[in-house]
């Protein structure tokens, strides 16, 4: 569904002001303290930002993909840590429930996710299974009226304060001797679930990840997402399609922020008695960044609209993720170069963004995985057309 145009524009304006007047001034403190302040989180809850993509019937705003992308453009104008706090509730942490959950599972969890009462987390990656998600080793053994989970998940976003995990584990099925992947909804206080120490990362301070460890963790049969064994891999791939579009939109927003900062600096910084913006080599970097960001924005909007029309966008979403994440890396590099020595200094914040955006090329599918996915789908489509 979609909001009335005037209602959505009002929401867009509110988020834009919140980002510029509240979040951007808090960037340096958030990075220094490695945490998003509690009062900022509460303001996010009051604005409804934890339920952007959750259906209205469960207390969310029920935004379609294009609307979500346009809001992600705005959220990208500030530190990725702020978006990360609410990102899993709107994306990979909730969309499995929205797409494949039972009526009871949706009613139990989605209203609390929409308000931010609980944080959701997506537990797929493992020490030996990242890009190769089909090779996960976490096991779910049937035991009476429940399952026993054992295994370790790695680099799980928002895990340190999550209340609910969507956990992907291998279950044994009679028709699949090697087992099949099943998704489970596991609450954080379930006995046998524990957390590792918070990871120390290259960037994105204030956004936290850690290991999630399952040691004879017993869950009831009702914890199986959608009450269907063996459907977990399909659910994960559907969730990632939307997640990749969201991340692509955030990349566009970050690029726009870096371009704006670079242009402002170039117009006021003087060398050889004139603003460096007058030098053609500086202009070339600005122009390249602007053109690439515009191309990524068009890709994201067009693919989002196609998804809203119900089309299969797996290939195009991968194209967006690949291009937008690589694009923002190039834009960040040029931003450092335009700022010169100042771009390398902490006080300007450019070096922080330079480190922050590097992660976009890795999570929710590396650039190389996107290339493989795109090419394989091209080959499959061509073969089907013969």
Buried (B, 14 or more C-beta within 10 A) or exposed (E): EEBEEEEBEEBBEBBBEBBEEBBBEBBBEBBEEBBBEEEBBEBBBEBBBBBBBBBEEBBBBBBBBBBBBBBBBBBBBBBBBBBBBBBBBBBBBBBBBBBBBBEEBBEBBBBBBBBBBBBBBBBBBBEEBBEEBEEBEBBBBEEEEBBBBBBBBBBBBBBBEBBBBBBBBBBBEEEEEEBBBBBBBBBBEBEBBEBBEEBEBEBBBBBBBBBBBBEEBBBEEBBBBBBBBBBBBBBBEBBBBBBBBBBBBBBBBBBBBBBEBBBEBBEEBEEEEEBBBEBEEBEEBBEEBBEBBBBBBEBBBBBBBBBBEEEEBBBBBBBBBBBBBBBBBBBBBBBBBBBEEBBEEEEBBBBBBBBBBBBBBBBBBBBEBBEBBBEEBEEEEEEEEE
